[in-house]
Structure formats: structure tokens, C-alpha cells
Amino acid sequence: MTLDPTLPRARQGVLVLAAAALLAGCAAMSKSDCEKADWRELGRQDAERGQASSRFAQRAEACFKAGVNNADSSEYAAGHALGQLTFCTSDRGRDEAMAGQPRSAACQVPAAARAYRIGYDEGLLRFCTAKNGFDFGRLGGGDRDTCPPESSAAFQGGYRLGKELFDLNRRLERITTEQLDQRKLLADSKTQAAAREAASRRLGQLDSDESAVRRLIRQAERDGMAIAAPEAAPAVTRARALDLVVGTWQVSGVRFDQPVDLNRDGVSSNDAMSEYSPCSRDTRMEIGADRKGTMRYGANTAGCKAWSKAHDWSVVDAKTRKARYEKGQRIVDERAVVALQLRGSTGTDTLIIESITIDTLIVRTDLPDGSDSNSEATVVYKRVR
């Protein structure tokens, strides 16, 4: 197994261990192994090592050749399904995508496949950028063919530039090595006149080549700094929101556009979390795959009176309109947005999704501002694992 030079050492260590486990799982089964095989357990172990269920055929063939014909495909499949639930997590999918690895063939059970796919797609959004392409190329990493068409061009553009910089640096190393050799010839008193003259001419050519290559390296580095600049967050689309929104979300921040005095202590603040009581801060939003959900308040904080409200939810394309005045003229700005709508017995709450990742959901909505009305606020949710 060749480790990617761009991976952190900790992750390289994990991959080494994973590779060792896979190699162990690929060992041929002896007659004794086959006779005492627990096919359900073997399926579970193979899935937890990232082996596809097709591994059963290889194991069964090994046992057949050993004279043991006890392979049980249904037991193996049941165990493999259990192992997928452990292996095929969104965290693993994200990590493998960010390491440039192809999608695992092990994840087939719907619940496991969905979790892995969500993480993997999130990882691709982070991985398939010009910056990562440049970093892989400049450190000599191999080309990656995991990016979807919409982001492949950016990654490949960065990779080509990074690979050019890598090749230029290797070329500079060869030049400086040969320069050293030619200088040694010139410094050696035993070097014949003709060889000395040839070494002098070659050294002059190498010095010229060195200057040219260093100029190219500086230019490639400048281009790399430009291409590696921070990139915009992935755009929010209805499909992306539907993919990521299901789960349990804990409020971690609330910020009003205008200062509010929610605790009525005479001091106003934009930061609602400093205004809310501990019970008010304890808010969780549950979004179910069945399009049902629940808002829970105070359920996870000692001493709070817990209560909840149920809702149906949907993700819709919408538009927002905001008026502003410029040089005495009223201008209405219209913006296409994606909204999470929560429909309950008392009405519909609309949350404009500003950003959504596997871990964080940021929305804009109207909240009680301590007076008799509501005001716009930004709410940050963190996924509860």
C-alpha cells in the first residue's frame, strides 16, 4: 500500500492498520478454518473491513477446494448486513472521499449505504477543489478520478499546476546534483584539460538552466497561491438539503440582526445565547426521513420543564424580497433560496437555509425578539451524533 504524501500522519496510521486488516481478511481459508467457520460472523468481519459481499464467493471457493462444502450464503449475507452498519458511516465516507479514495463497494444495505453516501458526497465537496488538486500535484500524489463532472475540472486544473511545480522541483534537483558533479571535476587536479573545458561549458549551461527553472518555479508558486485561495462554500440546492437535513440538530448559536433584550436586564445584545436561559438554549430539531419531525425544548437540561411540538416538514425552492433605499429610491432585491418549512398545528415556520453540511446547518428565520413582534435572526444548528 502506497501512502499518499498529503495525508496527515494520524490518518496514514489508520490506513496502515486498515490495510493490514484487509490483507489478513484476504488470507486463504484452510480446511480447519472452513470446518469451524461461522459464516454469519465471517460476513460481519468482512463488512467491517470494507470487503464487498462478493468476498463470500472467494471464501466458498477456498472451502470447496479444501473439501468442505458448508458455505452458507444467507448467513454470510445477514452478517455482512450487520457489519455494514458499523463500517458504512458518514464519517468514514467523508474521510475516504477527502483522501481521494473511490467509493466503497461494501455499502449496500439501504440505511448503511445512505449514511456512507451522505458522508462521501460531503467529503467530495471538500476534496474536489482546485486547492486540493494543487496540493496533491505539488507533493507528487497520484491523479485522482473520484470527482463528479461538475467539480472535476477545478480539481484537475489545480492538479496539473501542482504536478508542473513538482516536476520543476525534481528537475531543479537533477540540475543541482549535476552542477555539484561538474564542480568536483573542475576542482580535481587530476582532471584532464579537455575534460575540464567540457565541464566548464556544461556548468555554464546548467547555471543558465537553473536560473530558467527557478523562474518557472516562482511563477508556478504564485499561480498556486492564487488557485489555493479559500473557495466559496458549496451552494445550497434543494437536492443537497434533502440529502443532508434528516437527523437531529442542536441549536448552538442564535444571532439577531438588531440588538435584543430577551432577559429584560436592561442590556441589549445581538447574541441571543447570552440572553436566553439555559432551558431556552436547550432546543433540538428532529427531522425524520418520514417527513415528520419534532421540536424539543428543555429535554436535555436538568431542572427544565420539557415540552415539544410536532410538525411535518418539506424542503422547497423559494424567493426572498428585501427593500433598500439608494439615493432616495426604493430598490427591492430578490433572491432565490432553499427553505425548510415546518408545518404544525399552529402554522408554518419557514427556515431559509444559508448553509448545510454533514455537521452544521445555518438558517435565517423570524424569532420572538422580546417585544410583541418577531425579528430576523441567524440560527446555527450542530448535528447530534
ZAMIGU-540424 format. One line per field, with one value per residue (C-alpha): x, y, z; residue number from 0. Coordinates in nm, 4 decimals, decimal comma, padded with zeros to 6 digits. Layout:
! residues N
X = [X / ...]
Y = [Y / ...]
Z = [Z / ...]
nr = [NUM / ...]
END
This chain:
! residues 385
X = [00,0000 / 00,1422 / 00,0570 / -00,0492 / 00,2052 / -00,0714 / -00,2443 / -00,1845 / 00,0328 / -00,2548 / -00,4721 / -00,1797 / -00,1535 / -00,5224 / -00,4841 / -00,1863 / -00,3937 / -00,6854 / -00,4587 / -00,3219 / -00,6747 / -00,7695 / -00,4656 / -00,5498 / -00,9051 / -00,7726 / -00,5748 / -00,6860 / -00,9118 / -00,7633 / -00,9649 / -00,9748 / -01,0962 / -01,3761 / -01,4860 / -01,5345 / -01,6471 / -01,9251 / -02,0484 / -02,2542 / -01,9507 / -01,7285 / -01,9769 / -01,9789 / -01,5981 / -01,5594 / -01,8056 / -01,6288 / -01,3026 / -01,4644 / -01,4872 / -01,7768 / -02,0239 / -01,8676 / -01,5966 / -01,8303 / -01,7683 / -01,3913 / -01,4294 / -01,6744 / -01,4419 / -01,1467 / -01,3514 / -01,4756 / -01,1159 / -01,0301 / -01,3020 / -01,5516 / -01,8853 / -02,0596 / -02,0646 / -02,3908 / -02,4658 / -02,7738 / -02,5886 / -02,2955 / -02,5297 / -02,7011 / -02,3681 / -02,2422 / -02,5509 / -02,4773 / -02,1132 / -02,2112 / -02,3920 / -02,0605 / -01,8372 / -02,0573 / -02,0815 / -02,0982 / -01,7651 / -01,5942 / -01,7499 / -01,6306 / -01,2780 / -01,2401 / -01,3624 / -01,1268 / -00,8399 / -00,9256 / -01,0357 / -01,3059 / -01,6477 / -01,6538 / -01,8262 / -01,9119 / -02,2061 / -02,5259 / -02,7807 / -03,0047 / -02,9541 / -02,5787 / -02,5438 / -02,7280 / -02,5171 / -02,1956 / -02,3111 / -02,4049 / -02,0617 / -01,8830 / -02,0640 / -01,9874 / -01,6226 / -01,6125 / -01,7409 / -01,4438 / -01,1929 / -01,2733 / -01,1318 / -00,8538 / -00,6616 / -00,6620 / -00,5734 / -00,2770 / -00,1664 / -00,1829 / 00,0125 / 00,2854 / 00,3587 / 00,3803 / 00,0469 / -00,1198 / -00,4022 / -00,7496 / -01,0536 / -01,3183 / -01,4583 / -01,8003 / -01,8099 / -01,9176 / -01,6038 / -01,3561 / -01,2361 / -01,1412 / -00,9523 / -00,7743 / -00,6764 / -00,5176 / -00,3571 / -00,1924 / -00,0420 / 00,0748 / 00,2234 / 00,4064 / 00,5551 / 00,6518 / 00,8229 / 01,0047 / 01,1395 / 01,2576 / 01,4244 / 01,5956 / 01,7245 / 01,8766 / 02,0392 / 02,1930 / 02,3188 / 02,4897 / 02,6281 / 02,7921 / 02,9422 / 03,0825 / 03,2320 / 03,4005 / 03,5608 / 03,6850 / 03,8227 / 04,0067 / 04,3677 / 04,3726 / 04,1051 / 04,2471 / 04,2344 / 03,9761 / 03,7502 / 03,7964 / 03,6922 / 03,3857 / 03,2912 / 03,3204 / 03,0927 / 02,8423 / 02,8417 / 02,7658 / 02,4719 / 02,3496 / 02,3704 / 02,1559 / 01,9089 / 01,8938 / 01,8012 / 01,5281 / 01,3807 / 01,3822 / 01,1866 / 00,9319 / 00,9057 / 00,8405 / 00,5690 / 00,4082 / 00,4155 / 00,2449 / -00,0175 / -00,0581 / -00,1144 / -00,3911 / -00,5579 / -00,5299 / -00,7169 / -01,0169 / -01,3140 / -01,6801 / -01,8933 / -02,0909 / -02,4122 / -02,7335 / -02,9645 / -03,2903 / -03,1340 / -02,8374 / -03,0629 / -03,2863 / -02,9775 / -02,8339 / -03,1193 / -03,2539 / -03,1273 / -03,1238 / -02,9934 / -02,8988 / -02,9071 / -02,5542 / -02,5935 / -02,8594 / -02,7750 / -03,0330 / -02,9757 / -03,0636 / -02,9773 / -03,2465 / -03,3050 / -03,4698 / -03,3913 / -03,5034 / -03,1920 / -03,1579 / -02,8640 / -02,9247 / -02,7191 / -02,7222 / -02,6108 / -02,9313 / -02,7473 / -02,6219 / -02,9816 / -03,1530 / -03,1870 / -03,0240 / -03,3669 / -03,4235 / -03,0812 / -03,1724 / -03,3530 / -03,3364 / -03,4916 / -03,5607 / -03,6067 / -03,7289 / -03,6907 / -04,0702 / -04,1219 / -04,2285 / -04,0395 / -04,0381 / -03,9015 / -03,7944 / -03,7269 / -03,5538 / -03,5461 / -03,1705 / -03,1130 / -03,1728 / -03,4425 / -03,6175 / -03,9785 / -03,9552 / -04,2073 / -04,2276 / -04,4280 / -04,4707 / -04,4565 / -04,4474 / -04,1515 / -04,0559 / -03,7697 / -03,8824 / -03,7361 / -03,8436 / -03,7640 / -03,6977 / -03,7515 / -03,5825 / -03,6244 / -03,3420 / -03,3032 / -03,0324 / -03,0119 / -03,3698 / -03,5010 / -03,6630 / -03,4999 / -03,6318 / -03,3702 / -03,4999 / -03,3035 / -03,3667 / -03,3307 / -03,3945 / -03,6217 / -03,7056 / -04,0754 / -04,2131 / -04,5926 / -04,7524 / -05,0922 / -05,0294 / -04,8957 / -04,5879 / -04,2356 / -04,0016 / -03,6262 / -03,4148 / -03,1142 / -02,7985 / -02,5564 / -02,5742 / -02,3005 / -02,2890 / -02,2242 / -02,3711 / -02,6993 / -02,7291 / -03,0714 / -03,2383 / -03,5786 / -03,8027 / -03,7872 / -03,9543 / -03,7399 / -03,8688 / -04,1320 / -04,4695 / -04,3144 / -04,0537 / -03,7201 / -03,4846 / -03,2115 / -02,9465 / -02,9614 / -02,6742 / -02,7513 / -02,4988 / -02,5812 / -02,6245 / -02,4385]
Y = [00,0000 / 00,3389 / 00,6175 / 00,9495 / 01,2177 / 01,4707 / 01,2700 / 01,3577 / 01,1043 / 01,0037 / 00,9149 / 00,7366 / 00,5223 / 00,4397 / 00,3410 / 00,1191 / -00,0629 / -00,0897 / -00,2305 / -00,4867 / -00,5919 / -00,6252 / -00,8358 / -01,0582 / -01,0937 / -01,1977 / -01,4925 / -01,8274 / -02,0352 / -02,3654 / -02,6847 / -02,6306 / -02,2718 / -02,3919 / -02,6740 / -02,4402 / -02,1356 / -01,9175 / -01,7744 / -01,5005 / -01,3836 / -01,4028 / -01,1818 / -00,9305 / -00,9218 / -00,8800 / -00,5889 / -00,4186 / -00,4468 / -00,2816 / -00,6019 / -00,6269 / -00,9132 / -01,0733 / -01,1864 / -01,4762 / -01,6403 / -01,6365 / -01,7877 / -02,0514 / -02,1493 / -02,1829 / -02,4141 / -02,6194 / -02,6725 / -02,7781 / -03,0435 / -02,8628 / -02,7665 / -02,5892 / -02,2307 / -02,0598 / -01,7566 / -01,6481 / -01,6484 / -01,4664 / -01,2041 / -01,1487 / -01,0986 / -00,8745 / -00,6537 / -00,6136 / -00,5305 / -00,2635 / -00,0709 / -00,0436 / 00,0225 / 00,2382 / 00,5564 / 00,9117 / 00,9844 / 00,7030 / 00,8121 / 01,1680 / 01,0604 / 00,8267 / 01,0905 / 01,3511 / 01,1039 / 01,0666 / 00,7055 / 00,5523 / 00,4748 / 00,1582 / -00,1360 / -00,2792 / -00,0490 / -00,1979 / -00,2122 / 00,0956 / 00,2577 / 00,1986 / 00,2961 / 00,6240 / 00,7217 / 00,6404 / 00,8201 / 01,1364 / 01,1471 / 01,0582 / 01,3244 / 01,5790 / 01,4730 / 01,5136 / 01,8685 / 01,9439 / 01,7339 / 01,8186 / 02,1698 / 02,3376 / 02,3797 / 02,0077 / 01,9248 / 02,1625 / 02,0158 / 01,6584 / 01,7501 / 01,9554 / 01,6784 / 01,4125 / 01,2473 / 01,0376 / 01,1717 / 01,1197 / 01,0197 / 01,0373 / 01,3858 / 01,4290 / 01,6124 / 01,9440 / 01,9671 / 01,7518 / 02,0422 / 02,2509 / 01,9623 / 01,8638 / 02,2240 / 02,2530 / 01,9111 / 01,9927 / 02,3098 / 02,1278 / 01,8454 / 02,1028 / 02,2511 / 01,9027 / 01,8205 / 02,1560 / 02,0955 / 01,7454 / 01,8990 / 02,1566 / 01,8768 / 01,6992 / 02,0224 / 02,0992 / 01,7404 / 01,7608 / 02,1061 / 01,9556 / 01,6760 / 01,9218 / 02,1409 / 01,8351 / 01,7648 / 02,1229 / 02,1097 / 01,7802 / 01,8421 / 01,5091 / 01,6220 / 01,6461 / 01,9780 / 01,8592 / 01,7207 / 02,0395 / 02,2504 / 02,0298 / 02,0500 / 02,4273 / 02,4509 / 02,2113 / 02,4014 / 02,7265 / 02,5598 / 02,4140 / 02,7548 / 02,9014 / 02,6114 / 02,6612 / 03,0280 / 02,9448 / 02,6657 / 02,8813 / 03,1496 / 02,8879 / 02,7608 / 03,1101 / 03,1612 / 02,8242 / 02,9046 / 03,2399 / 03,0685 / 02,8088 / 03,0721 / 03,2199 / 02,8879 / 02,7753 / 03,0794 / 02,9958 / 02,8937 / 02,9661 / 02,7255 / 02,4712 / 02,6200 / 02,5230 / 02,3320 / 02,1569 / 01,8175 / 01,8858 / 01,9990 / 01,6913 / 01,4700 / 01,6232 / 01,7605 / 01,4355 / 01,3887 / 01,5582 / 01,9141 / 02,1051 / 02,4852 / 02,6143 / 02,9815 / 03,2453 / 03,5951 / 03,8683 / 04,1337 / 04,4009 / 04,4015 / 04,2490 / 04,2381 / 03,8981 / 03,8598 / 04,2194 / 04,3120 / 04,6475 / 04,5314 / 04,4536 / 04,2148 / 04,0602 / 03,7295 / 03,5630 / 03,2771 / 03,5251 / 03,6440 / 03,3045 / 03,0995 / 02,7516 / 02,5993 / 02,8240 / 02,7360 / 02,3667 / 02,3394 / 02,0399 / 01,9930 / 01,6357 / 01,5832 / 01,2338 / 01,0502 / 01,0000 / 01,3778 / 01,4007 / 01,5974 / 01,7378 / 02,0483 / 01,9660 / 02,2265 / 02,1757 / 01,7973 / 01,7632 / 02,0159 / 01,9283 / 02,1348 / 02,2411 / 02,1689 / 01,9781 / 02,0341 / 01,9678 / 02,0332 / 01,8077 / 01,9125 / 01,7895 / 01,9163 / 01,9822 / 02,1450 / 02,3927 / 02,6376 / 02,9906 / 03,3563 / 03,6328 / 04,0017 / 04,2780 / 04,6514 / 04,9005 / 05,2677 / 05,4036 / 05,7737 / 05,8205 / 05,5339 / 05,2215 / 04,9108 / 04,5607 / 04,2851 / 03,9376 / 03,6241 / 03,2573 / 03,0454 / 02,6960 / 02,6815 / 02,4218 / 02,4519 / 02,3138 / 02,2792 / 02,2328 / 02,2754 / 02,6454 / 02,7368 / 02,7097 / 02,8136 / 02,8892 / 02,8490 / 02,9875 / 02,7547 / 02,9642 / 02,6718 / 02,2979 / 02,0383 / 01,6977 / 01,8666 / 02,2180 / 02,3763 / 02,7565 / 02,9118 / 03,2526 / 03,2856 / 03,5148 / 03,4675 / 03,6414 / 03,9418 / 04,0119 / 04,2604 / 04,1878 / 04,1091 / 03,8918 / 03,9882 / 03,8230 / 03,6079 / 03,3613 / 03,0224 / 02,7740 / 02,4058 / 02,1282 / 01,7695 / 01,5449 / 01,2178]
Z = [00,0000 / -00,1032 / 00,1394 / -00,0035 / 00,0982 / 00,1597 / 00,4326 / 00,7987 / 00,9813 / 01,2076 / 00,9105 / 00,7427 / 01,0547 / 01,0353 / 00,6718 / 00,7523 / 01,0143 / 00,7754 / 00,5058 / 00,7475 / 00,8386 / 00,4735 / 00,3998 / 00,6937 / 00,5628 / 00,2222 / 00,3598 / 00,2133 / 00,4358 / 00,5472 / 00,5786 / 00,9543 / 00,9090 / 00,6817 / 00,9127 / 01,2074 / 01,0063 / 01,1455 / 00,8154 / 00,9778 / 01,1747 / 00,8657 / 00,6793 / 00,9628 / 00,9809 / 00,6052 / 00,6003 / 00,8911 / 00,6939 / 00,3951 / 00,1897 / -00,0568 / -00,0168 / -00,3263 / -00,0856 / 00,0016 / -00,3377 / -00,2783 / 00,0678 / -00,0551 / -00,3399 / -00,0994 / 00,1239 / -00,1722 / -00,2862 / 00,0694 / 00,0545 / 00,2784 / 00,1232 / 00,4108 / 00,2824 / 00,3831 / 00,1653 / 00,3628 / 00,6948 / 00,5370 / 00,3863 / 00,7226 / 00,8962 / 00,6173 / 00,6542 / 01,0259 / 00,9584 / 00,7076 / 00,9801 / 01,1665 / 00,8656 / 00,6424 / 00,8483 / 00,7211 / 00,8942 / 00,7053 / 00,3774 / 00,4299 / 00,5300 / 00,2330 / -00,0113 / 00,1359 / 00,0972 / -00,2709 / -00,2295 / -00,4527 / -00,3066 / -00,1002 / -00,2666 / 00,0761 / 00,1495 / 00,0054 / 00,2891 / 00,2327 / 00,5757 / 00,5698 / 00,2047 / 00,2631 / 00,5645 / 00,3791 / 00,0630 / 00,2516 / 00,4137 / 00,0913 / -00,1095 / 00,1628 / 00,1522 / -00,2258 / -00,1929 / 00,0309 / -00,1637 / -00,5258 / -00,5279 / -00,7184 / -00,3925 / -00,3134 / -00,6721 / -00,6492 / -00,3142 / -00,4444 / -00,7537 / -00,5869 / -00,3352 / -00,6034 / -00,5296 / -00,7979 / -01,0113 / -00,8633 / -01,0663 / -00,7937 / -00,8534 / -01,0186 / -01,3542 / -01,2004 / -00,9821 / -01,1757 / -01,3914 / -01,0861 / -00,9235 / -01,2452 / -01,3162 / -00,9733 / -01,0062 / -01,3384 / -01,1941 / -00,8807 / -01,0893 / -01,3008 / -00,9834 / -00,8604 / -01,1906 / -01,1911 / -00,8412 / -00,9396 / -01,2462 / -01,0252 / -00,8011 / -01,1023 / -01,2176 / -00,8776 / -00,8478 / -01,1857 / -01,1020 / -00,7970 / -01,0084 / -01,2641 / -00,9905 / -00,8418 / -01,1823 / -01,2047 / -00,8502 / -00,9129 / -01,0100 / -01,1991 / -01,4450 / -01,7984 / -01,9861 / -02,2392 / -01,9649 / -01,7648 / -02,0631 / -02,1229 / -01,7554 / -01,7637 / -02,0694 / -01,9154 / -01,5857 / -01,7685 / -01,9409 / -01,6112 / -01,4415 / -01,7203 / -01,6883 / -01,3120 / -01,3489 / -01,6004 / -01,3865 / -01,0735 / -01,2624 / -01,3701 / -01,0107 / -00,8766 / -01,1380 / -01,0597 / -00,6885 / -00,7494 / -00,9630 / -00,6901 / -00,4230 / -00,6368 / -00,7104 / -00,3486 / -00,2154 / 00,0043 / -00,2055 / -00,1569 / 00,0448 / -00,1590 / -00,2965 / -00,1216 / -00,3543 / -00,2802 / -00,3591 / -00,1309 / 00,1531 / 00,1192 / 00,1309 / 00,4471 / 00,6562 / 00,8036 / 01,1595 / 01,4986 / 01,5231 / 01,8394 / 01,8460 / 01,9089 / 01,8225 / 01,7627 / 01,6448 / 01,5793 / 01,3147 / 01,5720 / 01,9457 / 02,1669 / 02,5423 / 02,5856 / 02,9572 / 03,0309 / 03,2263 / 03,0512 / 02,8375 / 02,4699 / 02,2617 / 01,9143 / 02,0672 / 02,1807 / 02,3518 / 02,6115 / 02,6575 / 02,6732 / 02,9918 / 02,9998 / 02,9318 / 02,6312 / 02,4915 / 02,5040 / 02,1689 / 01,9380 / 01,5972 / 01,4879 / 01,1134 / 01,0264 / 00,6971 / 00,7016 / 00,6646 / 01,0283 / 01,2885 / 01,6379 / 01,8058 / 02,1622 / 02,4294 / 02,7663 / 02,7344 / 02,7891 / 03,0686 / 03,4334 / 03,6050 / 03,2838 / 03,2042 / 02,8789 / 02,6043 / 02,2337 / 01,9212 / 01,6208 / 01,2582 / 00,9019 / 00,7046 / 00,3438 / 00,1553 / -00,1104 / -00,3576 / -00,2671 / -00,3157 / -00,0665 / -00,1231 / 00,0710 / 00,0231 / 00,0492 / -00,0319 / -00,2561 / -00,3446 / -00,2342 / -00,4452 / -00,3054 / -00,4545 / -00,3950 / -00,4080 / -00,4924 / -00,4115 / -00,4919 / -00,1765 / -00,0430 / 00,2614 / 00,5242 / 00,6041 / 00,9321 / 00,9258 / 01,2688 / 01,4268 / 01,4926 / 01,1485 / 00,9289 / 01,0252 / 00,7348 / 00,7785 / 00,4920 / 00,4565 / 00,4244 / 00,4542 / 00,5171 / 00,5633 / 00,7251 / 01,0623 / 01,0508 / 00,9445 / 00,9305 / 00,8738 / 00,8685 / 01,0307 / 01,2365 / 01,6140 / 01,9112 / 01,9964 / 02,3475 / 02,2335 / 02,0781 / 01,7414 / 01,5711 / 01,4214 / 01,1749 / 01,3229 / 01,2110 / 01,3844 / 01,3851 / 01,4426 / 01,5043 / 01,4215 / 01,7234 / 01,6680]
nr = [0 / 1 / 2 / 3 / 4 / 5 / 6 / 7 / 8 / 9 / 10 / 11 / 12 / 13 / 14 / 15 / 16 / 17 / 18 / 19 / 20 / 21 / 22 / 23 / 24 / 25 / 26 / 27 / 28 / 29 / 30 / 31 / 32 / 33 / 34 / 35 / 36 / 37 / 38 / 39 / 40 / 41 / 42 / 43 / 44 / 45 / 46 / 47 / 48 / 49 / 50 / 51 / 52 / 53 / 54 / 55 / 56 / 57 / 58 / 59 / 60 / 61 / 62 / 63 / 64 / 65 / 66 / 67 / 68 / 69 / 70 / 71 / 72 / 73 / 74 / 75 / 76 / 77 / 78 / 79 / 80 / 81 / 82 / 83 / 84 / 85 / 86 / 87 / 88 / 89 / 90 / 91 / 92 / 93 / 94 / 95 / 96 / 97 / 98 / 99 / 100 / 101 / 102 / 103 / 104 / 105 / 106 / 107 / 108 / 109 / 110 / 111 / 112 / 113 / 114 / 115 / 116 / 117 / 118 / 119 / 120 / 121 / 122 / 123 / 124 / 125 / 126 / 127 / 128 / 129 / 130 / 131 / 132 / 133 / 134 / 135 / 136 / 137 / 138 / 139 / 140 / 141 / 142 / 143 / 144 / 145 / 146 / 147 / 148 / 149 / 150 / 151 / 152 / 153 / 154 / 155 / 156 / 157 / 158 / 159 / 160 / 161 / 162 / 163 / 164 / 165 / 166 / 167 / 168 / 169 / 170 / 171 / 172 / 173 / 174 / 175 / 176 / 177 / 178 / 179 / 180 / 181 / 182 / 183 / 184 / 185 / 186 / 187 / 188 / 189 / 190 / 191 / 192 / 193 / 194 / 195 / 196 / 197 / 198 / 199 / 200 / 201 / 202 / 203 / 204 / 205 / 206 / 207 / 208 / 209 / 210 / 211 / 212 / 213 / 214 / 215 / 216 / 217 / 218 / 219 / 220 / 221 / 222 / 223 / 224 / 225 / 226 / 227 / 228 / 229 / 230 / 231 / 232 / 233 / 234 / 235 / 236 / 237 / 238 / 239 / 240 / 241 / 242 / 243 / 244 / 245 / 246 / 247 / 248 / 249 / 250 / 251 / 252 / 253 / 254 / 255 / 256 / 257 / 258 / 259 / 260 / 261 / 262 / 263 / 264 / 265 / 266 / 267 / 268 / 269 / 270 / 271 / 272 / 273 / 274 / 275 / 276 / 277 / 278 / 279 / 280 / 281 / 282 / 283 / 284 / 285 / 286 / 287 / 288 / 289 / 290 / 291 / 292 / 293 / 294 / 295 / 296 / 297 / 298 / 299 / 300 / 301 / 302 / 303 / 304 / 305 / 306 / 307 / 308 / 309 / 310 / 311 / 312 / 313 / 314 / 315 / 316 / 317 / 318 / 319 / 320 / 321 / 322 / 323 / 324 / 325 / 326 / 327 / 328 / 329 / 330 / 331 / 332 / 333 / 334 / 335 / 336 / 337 / 338 / 339 / 340 / 341 / 342 / 343 / 344 / 345 / 346 / 347 / 348 / 349 / 350 / 351 / 352 / 353 / 354 / 355 / 356 / 357 / 358 / 359 / 360 / 361 / 362 / 363 / 364 / 365 / 366 / 367 / 368 / 369 / 370 / 371 / 372 / 373 / 374 / 375 / 376 / 377 / 378 / 379 / 380 / 381 / 382 / 383 / 384]
END
